[in-house]
Amino acid sequence: MRKRVIIGLLAAAAAAEAGNVFDMPQVFPQHRQLQQQFIQAFRAGKTAEMEEICRAGIDLMPDDPTWQYNLACALAYRADKADALAALDRAIMLGFRDSKVIAEDSDLKSLAALPEFKALVAKAAELKGKPIEGAPQVGPTTGIMGLPVEVNAGNTTWDFNVGAFQSFFTFIRPDKKGEEVAEAYQGPAQEAVAGWLRENQASGNFGDIYLNRDDGHSALEAAKFPGLTPVLYSAEAKTRNAHWGLANGLFDFPVIGNASIAIASGPMQRSMPRAAQTDPFLPLLAFQITLNNQCWFYPAHLDYTPENGDLFLANVPYYVTSLGASFTDKPFMEAFAAALAALRPETKRALIQSKRLAPILQMTLRATQKTVKKPEDYLTGAAHPVVFDAANLDAEAMVSLAHALTPETLPPLVMLRTVSDAKAEMGVDYFDLRPEGLFDTPFAIARVVRGVLTRERTMTLEAVAPGPPGAQTQYLWRVLQGDEKKITIKPLTPNAARVEITVGYHGTYRPTLADGSQAALPTSRVDIGCFVKAGDYYSPPSIVSFGYLGNEERLYRDDGKVQSVDYANTAHRYADPVLTLHKGWKDLYEYDAQGRLKGWYRMRGGNTAAAERFTYAGHRVQETDALNRPTRACAVQYLPRQQSGASVPPVLSTADTFNNFTYTYANDNDLIGKFAPAK
């Protein structure tokens, strides 16, 4: 089955419902998991498994045409022609009506000669564009700019490609003149913005919408910004909690949005930004929402305090995280709404059309922070903190910079791509159940540095930013947070479009600031930014983050090889239970005379007599020879084990498997040997 059918045509199911459109956030994760399983089964040629997965998808979402279509393809592979034709007919009736795709799909070639198949192709062509029988009819709601409108089932679908709601509105602009709008404007930089509005040199907020996702807890006073349209949620959306939490909707208009909430207690306590960063899917959704011209604001809550330190393992430029808890997002929302109003009409149009509105407004915030004393400071951590303090917000400067932008002076966006990366081996280099990759998105890439065997971690990155025809864009890579003595950025091309970044182990540390003083909070993260300069302005940042787990204490030899790792967390530092499990052991590594890893000893509770021994391949040693070299060992499985009490995170446990290995040696001087499955 062609990959584009499995993935690309999911858009055909955008109007499909699982009972109610607002149930989709609960259904979609299961759908996405089944989709990945289906792709793996397809690649492995397991047609029976493909059919089973499709039927599970249909059970989950009976009215989704894509699962029905994929079932038809899976059955066609198995030569179940009657059932395949029935599934195809059902897919067409549910909305899969691209007759050209159906007719040319090689996955259905076993059906191609049948008259019934040709009739179904004709049926798809005939029904294309017509309403789906029994499906709710979705269309835009008409509203007046500045007056509340509602997200409801009549104007909202689910976008399967993005994994978010799509709500449709059309707006009527009130007949208000520049003077009337200027008089009504009460946001930051009031005098300047009002003057520009009178002269028709500013856009105002007509056509912008405000979205609150904390049930009005920390709501922006939209009335201060004439034309800014509040978007509310219907009762049925609220009943299903579709109005609450992280941004999860697409709109055809610029958005100011916030959710001044957090998971405030329990082992999974976290702010909304950290919840987004630690979910494998949500960073990509945040990128998509940023490209949808949306600006979002969330408080850091307890993730950035003197008591807890800096708990973020990634620095993400897709939203503004404000220092503190409830209501600390308000000054930033007002500043962004004012900056939107101050944009020149032609500049705002250019930003919306090029999908650069949110990143460029992020640039104006960062460039005008009170910590940025001179233009070059924009290329330092002073402009790009993981959490923004309202005390450093200069709303008037931000508004002035936004107004000064013209379509000709807008800087491009820098997009990043991982070219090559370290390959840490689970069970040898690290033992947690999640891999090192936290996420890869175009404006932010993050890794949890799990691999312990070597002090340094290396990855190769490529940056792309559109520039004038024929011009070679020069890329600027800068350490925003971290010990520059432990970080190497090696350009691989003359313009530094491709670089090799090597980061030495940092662990938990207190960063040194530009003035030589130490940061107020300890952190476990290194940030590296990539920028370009176009005319007078630097681009918005794209950031690569390397995060370290607070529950580890590593000691390295002079040659950079690991000597020991203590996972018992004797310092009692916080480590995110979503990313790592408590282990309670310490590993001591040993090497031969050539510096080659022999294996390690694992102690629990400081009991050296009961230490377990592991080979360099991660096998637990069961028998040794006269020279104390392993001769027999077994593979080990790492599993989460729930402790007593649901409020306590699980711990990582080990279990021997039945995969046994024998180790043999070339001579008495060979301390490494080779292993093979035991007979």
N, C-alpha and C positions, 0 to 999 in steps of 0.2 A: 504494500500500500504506500502510495507516495506521501512523503513527509508533508508536502504542502496541503494535502487533503486532511491529514490528521490535525495540523495546527492552523494553517492559514484559513481554512474555511470555518473555523469556530465562530467567525464573525456572523456567519449565517444564522447562528443560534442566538443572536443578540436580543431578540425579542421573546425568546423562550422563557417560560415561567416555571418555577418549581412551586406551584401553589400560588405564591404571591411574589412579586419582584423583590420585596423587602426581606424575603427569606434567603436570598442568594448569598449574602456574606457567610451564612452558616453552611450552605450547600457547596459553594464554590471550592473550598479547600479539598473536599473529597473528590470533586470533579477533577481538579488539577492533579491530584495524586493518581487517580485512575488514568488520566491522560498520559502521565509519565510512564505508568506501568504498561499502557498500550503501546507506546513508542518502543519500549524495551522489548516487548513480546514480538512486535513487528520486525524489529532489527534481527531478532533471533530466529525469525521464521516460525514461531510457535502459533499456528493458526487456531488451535483449540483454545489456547490461553487468550488469544485475541478475542475470540467469540465470548468467552466467559467474562472478560473485562467489559466488553460492549454491553452485555446484558446487565452487568452491575451498574454501568452508567445509565442505562435505560431505567433500571429500578430507582436510581437516585433522581433522575430527571426524565420522567416519562414523555414530556413534550419537547424534548431537545432533538432537533432533526439531525444533528451531527452524529450523535451516538447511533441513531438508527441507520444513517448512511454508512458509518464505519462497520456496523454489524452486517449490512448487505455486502460490503467488500470482503469481510472475513468469511462469510458463508460462501461467497463466490469462489474464494480460494479453495474452500473445502468441497466445491462442486455440489453444494446444497442449493440447487437452482431455484426450487419453488420457494424455499424459505428466504433466499437472497432477494428474489423478486418482491416478496411480500414486505421485507424490511425496506427495500428501496421505495416501494410505493408509499409506505408509511412516512419515510423521510421526506418525500415530495409533498405529501399532504401537510406535513408539519412545517414546511417552508424551505427545504433544500431544493431549489428550482433552477439551478444553473445547468441548463440542458447540455451546453457545450462540455462542461466538466464531466458530466455523467457519461456522455457519449464517448469521450476520449479517454476515460479513466482505464488504464491498463489493468487495474485491480478487478475490473468487472468484465474482462475480456471473455471469460467463460460464458457470459450471458449475451455477448454482443450479437450473436447470430439469431437469437430467439426473437420471434415477432412480439412477444410480451415485453421484452426489453425495449424494442424500438417504440412500442406504444407508450411506455413509461417516459422515454425521452421526449416524445411529443407532448405528453401530459405536463411534464415539467415546463416546457416552453410555453404551453398554453396558459398555465397558472402563474407564470412569473409576473410579479408585480401586483398580483391580486391578494386580497386579504386572506389570512389563514383562518379557516373555519374554527370557531370556538376560542380563538386567541383574543386577548384584550387589545383594543385599538389604542395605540399610544400616539399622542400628538402634542405639540407645544401649547403651553398655557400663555395667554396674553396678559401682560401686566403693564402698569405705569411706572416708569423709572422713579425711584424714591419711595414707592409704596410697597409693603410686603407682598411677596408671592410665595407659593407653597410647592414643595416637592411632594408629589403624590403618585399613585399608581397609574394615573392617567397621562402623566407626562414623563415617566421614567422607565428606562429599560436597563438591562445589565449588559455591559460590554465584556465579553468573554476574553477578548485579546488583552485587555488591560487589567481585568479583575476589579471593576468598579462600576458604580451606577453612572448612567448618562441621563441627565435631566434636560428637558427642552423648554425654552421660553422664547417668546417674542415680546419686545418692549415698545411702548409708545412713550416718546419723550415729551414732557410737558412744555408748553410754549412759554418758557421763561427766558428773559433777556439776560445779558451778561451782568448788568447792574443788579438785578434782582438776585441772581445766583451769588454774586460777590457779597452782597449784604447778608445773605443767609449762611455763608461759609464761616465756621467757627473752629476749624481745625488748627494744627500747628502752623507757624509762619503765616498767621492770619492776614496781616497787612500785605505781605508780598503776594500771596496767592490771590487775595481779593483784587489786587491791582492787575495781575495778569488776566484774571477772569473778565474784568471790565474791558480790557483791551483785546479780548478774544485771543490771547497768547497762551492760554492754559486750557487743558482738556476738561477740567472738572471731573466729577465722579459719575456723570451720566453714562450709563452702560456698564458700570462696575457693580458687583454684587458683594454682599457681606453674608458670610455663612458662619453660624455659631454651632458648635457641636459639644457644648457642655450644658445644654438645656437652659441657656440664659444666665448661667452662673457668673461668667465674666464677659458680659456682652459689650461690644463696641457701641458707642452712642452714634448710630448711623445718621441721626438728624443733624449732626455737626457738619456733615459732608453732603451738600445738596446733590440729589440724583443717585446717591448710593442706595442700592435696593437690598433690603434685608430678605433673606430666603429662609422660610420657616419649613417645618416638617409636618406632614399630615398625622392624624391620630394613629392610623394603621402603621405608618413608618415608626412612630414612637413606640407603639406596642411591641414592635420587633427590635427595638433598640437600634434602628438604622440611623438615628439622629445623633449618635453618641460616639465620641472617641476620635481616632485619627481620620484624616481626610480620606474619603472613599468615593468621591463623585466627580464627574466631568461636566463641564458647562461650556457654553459658547461665548462666555463673557469673562473678563478679568475678575478674580476672586480675592478678597481678603477673608481669611478664615482663622478660627482658633478653637482650641479645646483646652480650657484651663483646668485640667483634671490629671489624675495619676492613679496608678495602682498603689494605694497609700500604705498597705500593710501586708503582712504575710511574707513567705519566702520569695515570692515573685514580685515583691515591691519594685516599682520602677516608674519612671516618667514615661510619657507618651513617646518622646524621641528615642529613648533606649528600648522601648517595646518595639518600635519600628526597626531599629538597627539590628536587633537580635532575631528577627523573623526572616527566614530566607527569601520570602517573596516581597515584603513590604518596602525595602529600599528601591526596588525597581518601580513599584507603584508610586513612590514618592517622586522619582524622576519623571514618570509620565504625568503626574499632576503638576509638577513644575513646568513642563512643556505645555501644559494646558493653561498657562498664564495665571497660576494660582500662588498666592503668598500665604504661608501658614505659620502659626505662632503657638508654641507650647511652653509651659514653665518647666524648669529643670527639677523642681520639687526637691527630693532628698538625694538626687544623684550628683549634686555639686554643692557640698556644704563643708565647713571646717571639720565637722564630726566624721563625715564619710569620705571626704576627699572628692576627687574627680573620678566618677564611676563609668564615664563614657569610653568605650574602646574604639570609637570611630568619630570623626569630625565630618559632618554631613552638611553641605550647603543648600539643602533642599527646603529648609524651614529655618525659622529663628527660634532658638531655645533661650528663654529668658531666665535670668538668675532669680531664684526664689520660687514661691508657690503661687497660689491663686492671685489673679489680677496683675501680676508682674508683666503679663503679655500686653496689657492695654497701651502703654506708651509706644510700643513698637507698632502695634496695629494702627494707632493714630498717625504715626510718622509715615508709614507706608501708604495709608489712605491719602495723606496730604501730598506725598510724592506722586501718587497716581494723578491727583488733581492738578499738580503743577506741571506735569509733562506737556510739552507742546503738542497740539493735535496731530501734526504730521509725524512726530516722534512716537507718540503712543500708537498710532496706526501701524507704523513700521515694526514696533516691538511686538504687538499682538500678532501681526501677520507672520513674523519670523519666529514666533514662540520664544522670544528672549525677554519678555516682560519681567518675569519673576527673577531670573538671574541678574538682570541689569539693576533692578531695584535692590537686590542683595549687594551688588557692587557699591551702590550709592550709600547704603548703610555702613558698609565696612570701611569705605574710603573716608568717611566723615566722623568716625569714632574719635572721641576726645583723646584716646591713646595714640592716634595717628598724628604725629607732630609735623611730619614732612612727607612729601609724596612717596619717597622710597620706603617709608614705614608700611605702606600698603603691602609690601612683599615680605612682611614679617608677621609673627604671631600676634602682634598688637592689633592687627586689623581682622584677624580670623580666629577668634576664640571659639571654643566649643560651646560656650554659654555666654550670652551677651548681658552685660550689666546696664540697666537703664541709666545709671549715673554717668556712663560714658556715651550715651546717646545724644547727638546734636541734631535734633529734628530740623531746625532751621537750615543748617548746612546741608543736610540730606535733601531737603526740598529744593534748595538753590541749585545743587548739583543736578538733580533730576530735571529741573527747568532748563538748565544750560545744555543738556544733551540735544543733539540734532540727528536726523537720520544718517547724515554723513559721518558723524563722529562716534557712532555707537561701536563699542569694541565687540569682537566676535566672542563666541563661547568656545572653550577648550574642552575637547572630548578625549578621554583616556581609554586605552585598551591594554590589557595585559598580554604581552608577547610570550613571555616564559616566566615560570615561577618555580619556587622550591617545591620538591615533592617529598614531603614528610610522610613516613610510613607508619600507619596506625599499628600499635602493638610493638613497635621498635623505637620510633622517634617520639611518639606521644601515645597516650592511652585513653583520652577522652573519646566520646562517641561521635562528636561533630568534627569535621575536617577544619583545616586552617582558614579556608576561604569563608569570610563573613559575608561579603557581597562584592560583585563587580557591576558597577553602573557607569554611564559615561562621565558623570561629574564627580563621582566618589567611588573609591575602591578601598576595601578594608580587609585586613588579615588579623586573625588571632594567632600569634606566634606560639604555636604548640611544640614544634620540633625542638628538642633539647640537645641533640648530639653535637651541634656546632654552635659557637657563640654568635656567628653572623648569619643573617638571612638575606638572600639576594633575589631580586626579581627584575625583569626587563619590561619597560613600559613604553608605549608609543602615544604621542599626543597629536591631535589634529585640530586645526582651527582655520576656517576659511579666511583668506586674505585677498588683496588685490591681485588680478591676473599677472602672472610673471614674477611676482614678489615672493621672496623666500621668508616665511614667517620665522622669527627667532623665538624660541621657547625659553622661558625663565623658570627654573626649578629652584625652590627655596625650602629650607628647613623652617617650618613654622613652630614646631615644638619638638624638642629633643636635644641631645648632646651632639653638637656638630662634630666633635672628635670621634664619635662612634658611627658617623653616617658618611657614606661616600656616594656622590651622584656623578656617574661617569657618562658623559655624552657619547653616543655611538654614531651620531650624524653631526655634520657641521653646525646645523641650526638647533641641535638638541631636541629634535622631534622624537628621537628614540634615545632612551637613557637606561643605564643599568644602575639600580639603586641597591646598595648594601647597607644594612642596618645591624649594628652590634646590639647585643642584649642590653636592654635598659631595666627591665623589671619595674618595680614601683619606685619612683624617684620624685624629687621636687625640681621642676624645670628652672633653669636660669633665664631671667628676662633680659631684654636688650640692654637695660641699664646696669646689668651685672648683679642685680638683686635676685633673690629666689622668689618663685611664685608662691602665692598664699596657700595653695592646695597641692598635695601630692597627687600624682597621676600615674597611670600605667599605659600611656599612649604616646606614640611618635607620629607627628603630622608633617607631611611634605606637600607643598602646594606647587601647582603648575599654572603659569600665567603667560599671556602675550601682551604687548603694548601696541595699541593702535592710535596714533596721533597723541592726544593729550591724556588718554585714559588707559588704565590697565583693565584687563578682562576680569570678569568674575572668576573666583578661584575654582579649580578642580583639585581635589585633595585625596592623597593616598595616606591611609592610617595603618599603623602597626600597633596592635594592642597586646598587652601581656597580662597573664592571669595572676591576680594578687595572692592566690593561695600556694604559689610556688616560690621556693628559694633555690636558686641555681648557683653553682660554683663551677667556674671554668679553669682549666689549666692554662699555662702560658702559651701553649700552642693552639688554643682556641677550642680544644675538645672538652666535653663535659666531664667534670669530676664527680659531681653529685647533684641530685635534685631532691629536695625535701618537699613532699606534698602534704605533710601533716598540718601545715598552716599554723605553726607555733606562734607566729606574729598576729594571728587572728585578724588578718586582713580580709576584706570582703572580696568574693569572687562570684560572678554572676552564675547562679545555678542553671540558667538556660544554656550557658556555654561550657560549663565545667562541673564535674561532680566531685564531691569530697572523696579523697582516697585514703589518707591516713597512713601513708608509707613513705619511706625514704630509699632512693636508689643510689647505690655506690658503684661506679663504673671502673672496669679494669681493662688494661691494654697490654699488648705484647711489646717487645723491645723496639719494634718498628712503629709503634704508635697505632697499631690496628686494634680495633675494638674486639675484645674477647667476650664481653658480656657484662652483666651487672648483678649485684646482690641487692635484694630487697628486704629491708627491715621494717618491722611494725612495732611501734611503741618502744623503740630503742633496744629491742631484744636481738642482739647479734647472734646468739646461739641458735635462734629459730629462723635465721635469715633464709629466704628463698633465693635460689640461684637461677639466672636466665642466661641463655646463650646470646650471641650477637644477633641472631635471627628472631629473638623474642620468645624462644621455646623455654619452658621450665625444665630445668635439669632434673633427671630422675636417677641416673647412674653415671659414675665416673670411673676412669681407669687409674692405674697406679700413679700416674703423674697428675692426678686431679683434673684431668680433662674430661669434659662431658662425652659420654658415649651413647647415652639414650636420653631423649627429651620429648616433651609433648607440646603441642600448640596450646595456647591459652586463649580463652574467650573472655572479653570484658563486658560486663552486664550491669545495668542499673538495678539496685536493690532498694526497695522502699523501706525506710525505717518506720518504727512505730509512730503513728500520728501523721495524719494527712498534711499537717502544716509544716512538716519537716521535709526538706528536699531529699531525694534518693541519694545513696552513696554508690560509688563504683566498686563492684566486686569482681573477683576473678574466678574462673572455673576451668579446670583441665578438660581438654577434649580428647576424643579417641584418635586424633591424628598424631601418631607417634613417629619419631625420626631417630635414625642412628647417625652418629658422627664418627668419621674416620680421619686418620692423620697420616701424612706422608712419612714422617719420622718423628723421633723424640723431640726435635727442635720445633716442630710444627705445633703451635698453640692455638691455631684458629680452626683448622680442619675443614672438612666438607660434610654436608648432611644430605640424607636421602630418606624418603619414606621407609619406615620400618616394615620388614616383611613378616 
